[in-house]
């Protein structure tokens, strides 16, 4: 069965279940009405019949009130254009804009993302990933290709002096932001940045889950006063599940439209790294931290020993000394990331700052995509699909309203009898 046919089958099933629940809710309301009419027509409304009559009357009121509240979400009750009804069709565009702003403000907050990424420990995860031999080989192969490309741009006289003495001096002279921009360009081209984006999205999903109570309270504060709280609960639950599913789709689909936008923004960030004074200052601070790290000299020794060979030819040979050294370097880096807390914190800070800056730049774009997407939806079709999703659950509110109304009616009648 094709995807459209499968979706149509699901919609038909939901429609049948919704019709069944509507009949049940209407049937209960009709039953309460018939009982009320019968007690008025055939009894004197005293004694036990008074309780039955009061319970039936209150049940009708509760059932009609909840019918109005549930119906008003999706359409005008009885087709009458009563103010503040047909909320979803009437406010579809505003809901889209609000949802986009809500996502931007709460889930693409740079500070929150930085905190979540640091808590996720991408450097530690990279260390664990490098513990696998096949991952070490993959890293060495890609690194060799990058080194070979860089080697082709270096003039011969620049590598004639002692490598050990030259590394620190050349790093001091390098514009860290400019180099980061070039590396980010290559990372985007090779897809290595996808792990950072995925970590940020998963951090966002975890942040949503942790702040679920806060989000629920905010929805309740924004909801019209006459909408029953159980209706808010059902709508919030569906929105929450849909939002988590939406984020999950982005995290699990490398070709998602939003990820393409993020990739474009990362390319823009790479350009900013080459031109922004602020980022240049940050790059210099990070470079200073790395240069003063106690393991720096050992790390540079391991890198530059491999560059003594012919980098271009060695990069193309799987068994070359360069590949072996790079594999060893990857294993050593993985070991250090797993055991060196200071190095891990430094790398995590860099990844977190990069993700935070990316979120700050792309937040308005994501909000605009959400708002534009919702705006393109047909109002009546949107209302119909939402009703198929949550309408069956909302009918339970009508049923509960009828039953609870009847019980309240019995209670009130009993109190009146007791004090009368």
Order of alpha helices (4+ residues) and beta strands (2+ residues): alpha-alpha-alpha-alpha-alpha-alpha-alpha-alpha-alpha-alpha-alpha-alpha-alpha-alpha-alpha-alpha-alpha-alpha-alpha
